[in-house]
Amino acid sequence: MNKKTTGIVAYITFIGLIVAFCAGDKEGAKFHLNQALVIVLAQLAMSVVSFALGFVPIVGGIIATVISLFLFICWLLGLISAIKEEEKEVPLLGQIKILK
């Protein structure tokens, strides 16, 4: 897979991230692989936090919804950036570097 395809596939589910990492252009799309990994890890952490917040009647649900919406927007911005072949960091999470 070329750089653009690898970047796009990385955002399309966790399985897509694994496929992009194993079969794609790792060096060319390292930025998008990192962004997608950070978003997936944040979504995983949010699912754990959402479970805990579920015990707080109204406020917990509102906070979980806002964070989930934020993560969806980050995912969408990352995907659009990969489609345009740009390297724009997603808000707040984009500064985290896992892959070097």
Helices and strands as residue ranges (DSSP letters): H 3-11, H 14-23, H 30-53, H 59-83, G 93-95
